[in-house]
């Protein structure tokens, strides 16, 4: 329950990425569409998080058809465009998926697996775990794992909550067993070990910085904004060497043509550099466990 404000400090370890890579790059594709709050699933009103709707539908009572369709764009169109940009370049990614989203569009799971992506559990639904009781959160985890077994064919190696975990999330994951890591942190550019009770536990931080949620918040207006931001992050870390760059994209945002252009330019920029390991998050976890085991 104590905060670690020091971390690795000035003496950061050499990650010793495979083949001497200067930088590890992990792209997380957030698959959430269909798992958000909706009237059909028992919610009081529709939700359209991280879309072009912003606050436009705040006064819609009950079911919001516009909100539903803006979310659906991500699963109907956006995912396939992002998937195509990655596969055409031979690049893998991490599917950060809500279980219900894959249930409602199983072809997404099939395509992601066929492309060599790994699975990061992102909740049963697109749920704010910090609002759940420990019992509710544990039940949501059970439902998600059973669902992933059906849609993905395996349980996820890692876990990442919407925005932030509850005070109990990490303990629930460790008690459930079978998780290699979680990504419920934003505090580093390298994996690190922590402890949950007496158990060592690996954390692979996620990002709200290199994240296309900036489109929905109005901080990025064009694909050039996204490309410049992501390119600069890559260039700084590549020059420094010995770090991990996580990039987070949402099909209902980056999947639109004008925004996909920025992702395409960024991917080409990455591919134009030698000694870069573009990898899944599970591969990072496996590497860290082998190369930097818990002491």
LOBA-99612 format. One line per field, with one value per residue: residue number from 1; x, y, z of N, C-alpha, C, CB in turn. Coordinates in steps of 0.1 Angstrom, whole numbers, always signed. Glycine has a CB too. Layout:
! LOBA-99612
i (NUM/...);
nX (X/...);
nY (Y/...);
nZ (Z/...);
caX (X/...);
caY (Y/...);
caZ (Z/...);
cX (X/...);
cY (Y/...);
cZ (Z/...);
cbX (X/...);
cbY (Y/...);
cbZ (Z/...);
! end
This chain:
! LOBA-99612
i (1/2/3/4/5/6/7/8/9/10/11/12/13/14/15/16/17/18/19/20/21/22/23/24/25/26/27/28/29/30/31/32/33/34/35/36/37/38/39/40/41/42/43/44/45/46/47/48/49/50/51/52/53/54/55/56/57/58/59/60/61/62/63/64/65/66/67/68/69/70/71/72/73/74/75/76/77/78/79/80/81/82/83/84/85/86/87/88/89/90/91/92/93/94/95/96/97/98/99/100/101/102/103/104/105/106/107/108/109/110/111/112/113/114/115/116/117/118/119/120/121/122/123/124/125/126/127/128/129/130/131/132/133/134/135/136/137/138/139/140/141/142/143/144/145/146/147/148/149/150/151/152/153/154/155/156/157/158/159/160/161/162/163/164/165/166/167/168/169/170/171/172/173/174/175/176/177/178/179/180/181/182/183/184/185/186/187/188/189/190/191/192/193/194/195/196/197/198/199/200/201/202/203/204/205/206/207/208/209/210/211/212/213/214/215/216/217/218/219/220/221/222/223/224/225/226/227/228/229/230/231/232/233/234/235/236/237/238/239/240/241/242/243/244/245/246/247/248/249/250/251/252/253/254/255/256/257/258/259/260/261/262/263/264/265/266/267/268/269/270/271/272/273/274/275/276/277/278/279/280/281/282/283/284/285/286/287/288/289/290/291/292/293/294/295);
nX (+8/+22/+36/+59/+82/+107/+117/+137/+154/+184/+200/+193/+184/+200/+180/+185/+174/+161/+184/+200/+186/+179/+155/+124/+92/+58/+26/-6/-38/-69/-97/-128/-154/-188/-188/-192/-212/-246/-281/-294/-280/-286/-279/-285/-283/-269/-234/-206/-176/-145/-149/-159/-181/-179/-193/-218/-241/-251/-276/-293/-319/-319/-316/-290/-288/-269/-246/-242/-237/-214/-195/-198/-185/-158/-156/-168/-154/-131/-113/-104/-91/-69/-57/-50/-31/-10/-5/+2/+27/+40/+40/+35/+10/-6/-36/-57/-83/-118/-138/-165/-166/-152/-168/-190/-180/-165/-148/-128/-111/-102/-88/-68/-53/-44/-26/-6/-8/-9/-29/-43/-60/-88/-109/-142/-165/-164/-154/-154/-133/-126/-149/-161/-170/-148/-158/-175/-156/-140/-158/-163/-138/-137/-158/-148/-124/-135/-149/-129/-116/-133/-135/-110/-95/-77/-67/-58/-24/-19/-33/-54/-70/-99/-89/-80/-70/-87/-82/-79/-74/-49/-43/-64/-59/-34/-43/-61/-43/-21/-15/+9/+17/+6/-8/-15/-5/+14/+39/+65/+91/+101/+96/+89/+94/+72/+56/+30/+15/+33/+42/+61/+55/+50/+51/+41/+42/+15/+3/-8/+2/+14/-10/-40/-62/-60/-71/-99/-101/-95/-69/-52/-56/-53/-40/-13/-6/-7/+12/+36/+38/+41/+63/+83/+85/+94/+119/+134/+136/+148/+173/+183/+183/+176/+150/+113/+88/+54/+25/-8/-38/-71/-96/-120/-112/-84/-90/-104/-101/-86/-71/-59/-39/-19/-10/+0/+22/+37/+43/+58/+79/+90/+98/+118/+141/+169/+176/+153/+128/+98/+71/+50/+31/+32/+55/+74/+71/+78/+105/+115/+112/+129/+154/+157/+151/+130/+145);
nY (-12/+11/+39/+38/+60/+61/+39/+26/+47/+66/+46/+27/-5/-25/-36/-57/-65/-88/-99/-77/-53/-18/-7/-16/-20/-19/-22/-16/-26/-16/-33/-28/-22/-27/-37/-17/+3/-2/+3/-20/-39/-36/-12/+22/+42/+49/+46/+62/+61/+77/+86/+105/+117/+131/+152/+153/+137/+139/+146/+127/+106/+74/+49/+56/+60/+71/+71/+44/+37/+51/+38/+12/+16/+12/-16/-26/-14/+2/-15/-34/-18/-9/-34/-42/-23/-30/-58/-57/-47/-65/-65/-72/-70/-62/-74/-57/-66/-65/-90/-94/-78/-94/-116/-107/-101/-123/-128/-109/-118/-142/-132/-115/-134/-150/-133/-132/-118/-112/-117/-94/-92/-71/-68/-81/-68/-33/-21/-1/-9/+0/+8/-14/-40/-62/-88/-86/-78/-101/-119/-108/-112/-140/-145/-133/-148/-173/-166/-157/-181/-194/-176/-167/-189/-194/-183/-149/-137/-115/-86/-57/-30/-8/+25/+26/+3/-13/-11/-37/-52/-63/-82/-99/-109/-123/-142/-156/-168/-179/-156/-138/-112/-78/-47/-25/+2/+32/+42/+38/+31/+7/-28/-40/-55/-62/-68/-89/-94/-121/-128/-125/-102/-93/-62/-46/-16/+4/+30/+64/+84/+80/+76/+73/+83/+110/+122/+120/+137/+161/+169/+161/+170/+163/+137/+143/+155/+132/+116/+132/+134/+106/+99/+116/+106/+80/+86/+99/+79/+59/+71/+73/+46/+13/+10/+8/+13/+19/+20/+30/+23/+29/+13/+27/+53/+58/+42/+56/+70/+94/+95/+71/+74/+88/+68/+49/+64/+65/+38/+32/+48/+36/+11/+20/+20/+3/-24/-25/-39/-49/-60/-84/-79/-100/-113/-95/-98/-125/-123/-106/-121/-142/-129/-110/-121/-122/-110);
nZ (+0/+0/-17/-44/-52/-63/-78/-104/-105/-110/-118/-140/-152/-177/-202/-219/-243/-268/-293/-291/-293/-293/-284/-272/-286/-281/-292/-283/-290/-283/-276/-272/-280/-278/-253/-236/-213/-219/-227/-235/-221/-196/-184/-173/-192/-224/-232/-246/-246/-253/-280/-310/-300/-276/-253/-265/-264/-238/-229/-237/-230/-216/-241/-265/-297/-315/-300/-297/-323/-329/-313/-325/-349/-344/-342/-365/-386/-379/-364/-384/-402/-387/-380/-406/-413/-395/-401/-428/-426/-413/-385/-351/-324/-293/-282/-263/-247/-240/-227/-234/-257/-275/-276/-290/-314/-327/-349/-347/-327/-339/-361/-349/-334/-355/-367/-349/-326/-290/-260/-238/-209/-205/-189/-181/-190/-203/-177/-148/-126/-101/-89/-81/-57/-38/-41/-63/-83/-84/-94/-119/-130/-131/-150/-172/-178/-184/-206/-224/-228/-246/-268/-275/-271/-251/-219/-209/-206/-192/-174/-175/-163/-169/-171/-142/-115/-88/-52/-47/-69/-78/-59/-62/-87/-83/-65/-81/-99/-125/-140/-158/-155/-147/-161/-148/-142/-146/-144/-153/-178/-181/-174/-141/-108/-82/-50/-39/-11/+0/-25/-54/-81/-114/-132/-160/-173/-186/-208/-207/-221/-247/-263/-281/-269/-267/-289/-284/-263/-273/-275/-294/-328/-355/-377/-380/-356/-339/-351/-349/-321/-313/-329/-318/-292/-298/-310/-290/-270/-285/-291/-265/-257/-243/-233/-231/-253/-251/-270/-273/-289/-302/-320/-327/-327/-338/-360/-379/-412/-416/-392/-391/-410/-396/-378/-397/-408/-385/-379/-402/-397/-374/-386/-402/-387/-374/-351/-334/-314/-321/-305/-287/-256/-239/-247/-238/-211/-207/-215/-196/-172/-177/-181/-161/-135/-105/-76);
caX (+0/+31/+40/+74/+85/+121/+119/+151/+162/+194/+207/+184/+191/+201/+169/+191/+163/+166/+193/+207/+177/+180/+142/+112/+80/+46/+14/-18/-50/-79/-109/-138/-167/-198/-186/-194/-225/-257/-294/-297/-273/-291/-275/-296/-282/-258/-221/-198/-163/-135/-154/-161/-193/-176/-205/-229/-253/-253/-290/-302/-324/-319/-307/-285/-284/-257/-235/-240/-231/-200/-188/-198/-176/-146/-156/-172/-145/-118/-103/-99/-81/-57/-52/-44/-19/+0/-2/+9/+40/+46/+42/+26/+5/-13/-51/-62/-97/-128/-143/-178/-164/-148/-180/-199/-173/-154/-138/-117/-102/-95/-78/-57/-45/-37/-16/+5/-10/-12/-41/-42/-74/-92/-122/-153/-170/-155/-159/-145/-131/-124/-162/-166/-165/-139/-165/-179/-145/-136/-168/-161/-126/-141/-166/-139/-115/-143/-153/-117/-113/-142/-133/-95/-89/-68/-68/-48/-13/-18/-45/-53/-83/-102/-83/-72/-74/-92/-72/-79/-72/-36/-44/-74/-52/-25/-50/-66/-32/-20/-12/+23/+19/-5/-3/-23/+5/+18/+50/+79/+94/+106/+89/+95/+88/+66/+52/+16/+17/+46/+44/+66/+46/+56/+43/+45/+34/+8/+6/-18/+9/+14/-23/-48/-73/-59/-81/-112/-100/-92/-55/-47/-66/-50/-30/+0/-4/-4/+25/+47/+40/+46/+76/+92/+87/+102/+132/+141/+139/+158/+186/+187/+185/+173/+136/+102/+78/+41/+16/-21/-47/-85/-101/-131/-105/-74/-95/-109/-91/-77/-62/-51/-27/-8/-5/+8/+34/+45/+48/+69/+91/+96/+104/+129/+152/+174/+177/+140/+121/+84/+68/+38/+34/+36/+69/+82/+70/+86/+119/+119/+113/+142/+166/+157/+142/+128/+156);
caY (+0/+23/+43/+38/+72/+61/+30/+23/+59/+70/+34/+19/-17/-28/-46/-68/-69/-98/-95/-64/-42/-6/-3/-25/-13/-27/-15/-22/-23/-17/-38/-25/-19/-37/-41/-5/+4/+1/+0/-34/-48/-33/+1/+32/+49/+44/+52/+63/+66/+79/+88/+119/+123/+139/+154/+156/+129/+139/+148/+116/+97/+60/+44/+66/+53/+77/+66/+30/+35/+55/+27/+1/+19/+6/-31/-29/-8/+6/-26/-40/-9/-9/-47/-42/-15/-38/-70/-54/-43/-76/-61/-78/-61/-68/-72/-54/-68/-69/-103/-93/-73/-105/-125/-101/-100/-133/-127/-101/-127/-151/-124/-111/-146/-154/-123/-134/-110/-118/-112/-87/-91/-57/-68/-88/-56/-21/-18/+7/-19/+7/+10/-27/-46/-73/-99/-83/-78/-115/-126/-103/-119/-154/-145/-129/-159/-183/-161/-157/-195/-197/-167/-166/-203/-194/-172/-139/-138/-102/-79/-42/-24/+5/+36/+22/-8/-11/-14/-52/-59/-71/-93/-108/-116/-132/-153/-164/-175/-180/-144/-135/-98/-69/-35/-14/+12/+42/+48/+35/+27/-7/-37/-41/-65/-58/-79/-89/-103/-127/-133/-115/-100/-85/-51/-40/-4/+9/+44/+74/+94/+76/+70/+81/+90/+124/+126/+122/+147/+173/+173/+158/+173/+157/+126/+148/+156/+119/+111/+139/+130/+93/+99/+122/+96/+69/+91/+101/+66/+52/+77/+69/+31/+6/+13/+2/+23/+14/+28/+25/+28/+25/+13/+37/+66/+57/+34/+65/+72/+106/+92/+59/+79/+91/+55/+44/+71/+61/+24/+32/+54/+25/+1/+25/+20/-10/-27/-22/-51/-47/-73/-84/-76/-113/-115/-86/-104/-137/-119/-100/-132/-150/-121/-102/-128/-116/-112);
caZ (+0/+0/-30/-47/-60/-67/-89/-107/-102/-120/-121/-147/-157/-191/-203/-227/-253/-278/-305/-288/-297/-285/-279/-274/-290/-279/-296/-277/-297/-273/-282/-261/-286/-275/-239/-228/-208/-228/-221/-237/-212/-182/-179/-173/-204/-233/-230/-258/-241/-262/-294/-314/-294/-265/-244/-273/-260/-224/-225/-243/-219/-220/-252/-274/-309/-320/-292/-300/-337/-329/-308/-334/-360/-341/-344/-379/-396/-374/-361/-396/-408/-378/-382/-419/-412/-388/-408/-441/-423/-406/-371/-341/-314/-282/-282/-250/-251/-231/-230/-241/-271/-284/-277/-300/-327/-326/-360/-343/-319/-348/-369/-340/-331/-367/-369/-339/-314/-278/-254/-225/-204/-203/-181/-187/-198/-202/-164/-139/-115/-88/-83/-77/-44/-41/-46/-77/-91/-85/-102/-132/-135/-135/-162/-183/-181/-190/-220/-233/-232/-257/-280/-279/-270/-240/-210/-211/-197/-184/-171/-175/-160/-174/-164/-130/-108/-75/-42/-45/-82/-79/-49/-68/-98/-78/-59/-92/-104/-140/-147/-159/-152/-150/-167/-141/-137/-157/-137/-158/-192/-181/-164/-127/-99/-69/-42/-35/+1/-1/-39/-64/-92/-125/-137/-173/-173/-198/-211/-211/-228/-261/-263/-290/-262/-268/-299/-278/-253/-280/-274/-308/-337/-368/-377/-379/-342/-334/-357/-343/-307/-312/-335/-309/-281/-303/-313/-277/-264/-294/-288/-251/-256/-231/-227/-237/-258/-253/-278/-272/-299/-301/-333/-329/-329/-349/-371/-389/-422/-414/-381/-395/-417/-387/-374/-408/-408/-373/-381/-412/-390/-366/-394/-408/-378/-370/-337/-327/-312/-321/-298/-278/-242/-233/-250/-229/-198/-208/-216/-183/-163/-180/-181/-149/-125/-92/-66);
cX (+8/+34/+55/+76/+99/+123/+133/+160/+172/+201/+198/+191/+191/+190/+174/+180/+169/+174/+199/+199/+179/+166/+132/+100/+68/+34/+2/-30/-62/-93/-120/-152/-177/-198/-189/-209/-235/-270/-297/-290/-276/-287/-286/-295/-270/-245/-213/-184/-153/-140/-155/-174/-190/-188/-218/-242/-256/-268/-299/-306/-324/-310/-303/-280/-272/-245/-231/-233/-217/-190/-187/-188/-162/-145/-159/-161/-131/-108/-97/-89/-68/-50/-45/-31/-7/+4/+5/+23/+47/+48/+31/+21/-1/-28/-55/-77/-106/-135/-156/-176/-160/-160/-189/-193/-161/-144/-126/-106/-94/-85/-66/-48/-37/-25/-4/+4/-12/-25/-38/-57/-77/-106/-132/-161/-161/-159/-149/-144/-130/-138/-168/-162/-156/-146/-170/-168/-140/-145/-166/-148/-130/-149/-157/-130/-123/-146/-141/-113/-121/-138/-119/-89/-79/-71/-57/-36/-12/-32/-43/-67/-86/-97/-74/-78/-81/-80/-70/-75/-60/-37/-53/-67/-42/-32/-56/-56/-32/-17/+3/+27/+6/+1/-11/-13/+9/+31/+64/+79/+101/+97/+96/+88/+83/+62/+37/+16/+31/+50/+50/+57/+52/+46/+49/+37/+27/+11/-7/-11/+9/+1/-32/-61/-72/-67/-94/-112/-97/-78/-47/-59/-65/-41/-16/+4/+0/+10/+37/+49/+46/+60/+86/+95/+96/+117/+140/+145/+149/+172/+191/+191/+180/+160/+126/+92/+64/+32/+2/-31/-61/-91/-112/-125/-95/-79/-101/-98/-81/-67/-54/-38/-16/-2/+4/+21/+43/+51/+59/+81/+98/+104/+116/+142/+156/+174/+165/+133/+106/+78/+54/+41/+38/+50/+78/+82/+79/+101/+123/+121/+125/+154/+168/+148/+141/+139/+150);
cY (+13/+26/+43/+49/+72/+51/+26/+35/+61/+57/+24/+6/-18/-39/-59/-74/-79/-92/-81/-52/-30/-3/-14/-17/-22/-18/-23/-17/-26/-21/-38/-23/-30/-41/-29/-6/+6/-3/-15/-44/-44/-20/+11/+40/+44/+52/+52/+69/+67/+78/+102/+125/+133/+140/+156/+149/+129/+140/+138/+107/+83/+57/+55/+59/+58/+72/+52/+29/+41/+45/+15/+4/+12/-9/-34/-25/-6/-5/-32/-31/-9/-23/-48/-35/-23/-50/-68/-51/-54/-73/-67/-67/-69/-64/-70/-54/-71/-81/-102/-87/-84/-115/-120/-98/-110/-133/-119/-109/-136/-144/-120/-123/-150/-145/-124/-125/-118/-111/-106/-86/-77/-57/-77/-79/-45/-15/-10/-2/-12/+10/-3/-31/-57/-85/-97/-83/-92/-122/-121/-110/-133/-154/-142/-141/-170/-179/-162/-172/-199/-189/-167/-180/-204/-182/-162/-141/-126/-96/-64/-37/-11/+16/+32/+10/-4/-14/-29/-59/-68/-83/-104/-116/-126/-144/-162/-173/-175/-167/-141/-121/-90/-55/-23/-4/+20/+48/+45/+32/+14/-15/-36/-50/-57/-70/-77/-99/-108/-131/-122/-114/-90/-74/-46/-28/-1/+24/+52/+85/+91/+69/+79/+86/+105/+130/+129/+134/+161/+178/+170/+162/+166/+145/+131/+151/+143/+114/+119/+135/+116/+92/+105/+113/+85/+74/+93/+88/+58/+57/+73/+54/+25/+9/+6/+13/+15/+24/+22/+32/+22/+25/+23/+51/+65/+49/+43/+68/+83/+103/+80/+63/+82/+78/+49/+50/+67/+47/+24/+38/+44/+15/+6/+25/+5/-12/-23/-36/-47/-61/-72/-82/-89/-116/-107/-93/-117/-133/-114/-111/-140/-142/-113/-109/-120/-120/-111);
cZ (+0/-14/-32/-57/-65/-78/-91/-105/-114/-125/-128/-152/-172/-194/-211/-236/-263/-289/-303/-292/-287/-278/-282/-276/-289/-283/-291/-285/-287/-279/-271/-266/-283/-260/-230/-223/-219/-222/-223/-228/-197/-176/-180/-186/-212/-229/-243/-254/-252/-277/-297/-308/-284/-256/-252/-269/-246/-220/-231/-232/-224/-231/-262/-286/-316/-313/-295/-314/-337/-323/-318/-346/-357/-344/-359/-389/-390/-371/-373/-403/-400/-380/-395/-419/-406/-396/-421/-438/-415/-391/-362/-331/-303/-282/-267/-251/-239/-236/-239/-255/-280/-286/-289/-313/-327/-337/-356/-335/-329/-356/-361/-337/-343/-371/-359/-328/-302/-272/-240/-220/-200/-196/-188/-196/-196/-188/-156/-126/-101/-82/-79/-63/-48/-47/-60/-87/-94/-95/-117/-138/-139/-148/-174/-187/-188/-205/-229/-237/-244/-269/-285/-279/-259/-231/-212/-201/-188/-182/-170/-173/-168/-165/-152/-123/-95/-65/-41/-58/-82/-70/-56/-80/-93/-72/-69/-98/-120/-147/-146/-154/-152/-155/-160/-134/-149/-153/-142/-172/-193/-172/-151/-119/-87/-62/-39/-23/+0/-15/-47/-76/-102/-130/-150/-175/-186/-200/-213/-219/-243/-264/-272/-282/-263/-279/-293/-268/-259/-279/-287/-317/-350/-366/-375/-364/-335/-338/-350/-329/-306/-318/-325/-297/-286/-304/-300/-271/-272/-292/-275/-251/-243/-225/-235/-240/-259/-260/-277/-282/-298/-315/-336/-330/-340/-361/-382/-399/-419/-402/-384/-403/-408/-381/-384/-409/-396/-375/-391/-406/-382/-375/-401/-399/-375/-355/-329/-326/-310/-316/-291/-264/-234/-235/-241/-215/-197/-208/-202/-172/-165/-177/-168/-139/-112/-82/-52);
cbX (-9/+43/+35/+78/+82/+129/+113/+152/+169/+204/+214/+176/+183/+215/+157/+197/+157/+154/+185/+220/+162/+184/+138/+110/+80/+45/+13/-19/-52/-81/-107/-134/-165/-197/-173/-193/-226/-254/-304/-293/-258/-287/-262/-295/-280/-262/-213/-204/-158/-124/-168/-162/-202/-172/-203/-226/-251/-245/-295/-294/-339/-333/-315/-273/-296/-258/-238/-253/-240/-199/-194/-212/-173/-143/-166/-185/-150/-120/-110/-110/-86/-60/-63/-54/-21/-5/-14/+2/+41/+59/+42/+32/-6/-7/-59/-56/-97/-139/-146/-188/-153/-136/-188/-204/-168/-160/-144/-122/-109/-106/-85/-62/-54/-47/-21/+18/-22/+0/-52/-35/-76/-92/-127/-162/-185/-157/-162/-151/-118/-116/-171/-162/-178/-131/-177/-186/-133/-135/-182/-159/-115/-150/-177/-130/-109/-156/-158/-105/-116/-156/-138/-88/-83/-53/-68/-53/+0/-9/-51/-46/-85/-118/-94/-71/-63/-104/-76/-92/-71/-24/-50/-86/-44/-16/-61/-73/-33/-32/-19/+28/+29/-14/-6/-32/+17/+7/+49/+85/+102/+121/+89/+96/+99/+54/+60/+6/+7/+47/+30/+80/+32/+61/+41/+44/+42/-8/+14/-25/+24/+27/-28/-52/-74/-44/-83/-116/-89/-101/-48/-42/-66/-44/-32/+2/-17/-15/+25/+43/+26/+37/+77/+87/+73/+97/+132/+132/+126/+153/+185/+177/+199/+184/+134/+95/+82/+35/+21/-26/-42/-94/-107/-141/-98/-62/-104/-115/-97/-85/-71/-59/-31/-13/-16/+0/+32/+37/+36/+64/+86/+85/+94/+127/+149/+189/+189/+132/+126/+78/+79/+31/+22/+27/+72/+76/+55/+83/+121/+109/+100/+142/+166/+153/+146/+114/+168);
cbY (+0/+20/+57/+24/+84/+56/+35/+18/+58/+80/+28/+26/-30/-32/-41/-79/-57/-106/-95/-63/-46/+6/+10/-35/-6/-33/-14/-19/-31/-4/-53/-12/-16/-49/-46/+8/+14/-7/+9/-37/-47/-44/+6/+41/+65/+47/+44/+72/+57/+69/+80/+119/+112/+154/+165/+153/+115/+151/+162/+108/+101/+56/+33/+75/+53/+93/+67/+23/+43/+68/+21/-1/+34/+8/-38/-21/+5/+14/-37/-44/+5/-7/-58/-37/-2/-42/-79/-42/-30/-81/-46/-90/-52/-64/-83/-40/-80/-57/-112/-84/-63/-113/-125/-88/-85/-147/-122/-89/-135/-156/-112/-105/-157/-155/-109/-132/-100/-118/-123/-73/-100/-49/-54/-95/-53/-12/-31/+21/-27/+20/+17/-38/-51/-77/-102/-69/-70/-122/-123/-88/-119/-160/-134/-117/-164/-186/-147/-151/-205/-194/-153/-157/-206/-194/-176/-125/-138/-92/-85/-37/-22/+6/+45/+34/-18/-20/-8/-57/-49/-62/-88/-101/-105/-125/-147/-155/-190/-185/-132/-137/-91/-67/-34/-20/+5/+52/+45/+23/+38/-7/-51/-27/-75/-48/-80/-93/-115/-140/-137/-120/-95/-93/-40/-50/+8/+6/+46/+79/+95/+67/+69/+73/+85/+127/+115/+109/+144/+184/+165/+144/+188/+167/+118/+161/+162/+109/+113/+154/+130/+83/+107/+135/+90/+64/+104/+109/+58/+53/+92/+72/+28/+9/+29/-9/+30/+10/+30/+28/+26/+34/-1/+37/+70/+50/+24/+78/+74/+118/+90/+49/+92/+99/+46/+45/+86/+62/+15/+40/+66/+18/-4/+39/+27/-12/-21/-11/-59/-43/-77/-98/-69/-124/-112/-72/-108/-145/-108/-90/-141/-155/-111/-87/-142/-119/-102);
cbZ (+12/+8/-33/-53/-52/-55/-101/-122/-89/-115/-109/-158/-151/-196/-211/-218/-260/-283/-318/-295/-297/-293/-286/-262/-304/-265/-312/-262/-311/-265/-288/-254/-301/-284/-236/-237/-197/-241/-227/-251/-214/-173/-186/-161/-201/-247/-219/-268/-230/-260/-296/-329/-289/-270/-234/-288/-265/-218/-230/-254/-215/-223/-260/-267/-319/-319/-277/-300/-347/-321/-295/-339/-361/-327/-335/-382/-401/-362/-353/-405/-409/-363/-382/-430/-405/-374/-410/-448/-415/-412/-370/-334/-321/-268/-288/-245/-260/-229/-218/-233/-270/-278/-264/-294/-330/-325/-373/-334/-309/-358/-375/-327/-326/-379/-370/-346/-317/-268/-253/-226/-193/-216/-180/-176/-193/-214/-157/-135/-118/-90/-94/-87/-36/-29/-36/-78/-85/-72/-98/-132/-125/-123/-161/-179/-168/-182/-219/-225/-220/-253/-277/-269/-283/-245/-195/-210/-206/-190/-157/-187/-145/-177/-159/-121/-105/-71/-29/-40/-93/-76/-36/-74/-107/-67/-50/-102/-99/-145/-141/-173/-162/-137/-182/-131/-130/-159/-123/-150/-199/-176/-170/-121/-95/-72/-29/-46/+0/+8/-45/-69/-86/-137/-127/-185/-169/-196/-224/-198/-223/-265/-249/-302/-248/-271/-310/-271/-243/-274/-262/-310/-340/-378/-389/-387/-335/-337/-372/-344/-300/-319/-348/-304/-277/-316/-321/-267/-262/-309/-290/-241/-259/-221/-227/-227/-271/-239/-292/-257/-314/-291/-336/-318/-316/-343/-367/-383/-435/-411/-368/-403/-426/-375/-370/-421/-408/-360/-386/-424/-382/-358/-404/-412/-365/-376/-331/-334/-299/-335/-288/-280/-235/-238/-265/-228/-194/-220/-226/-178/-164/-194/-192/-151/-122/-86/-68);
! end
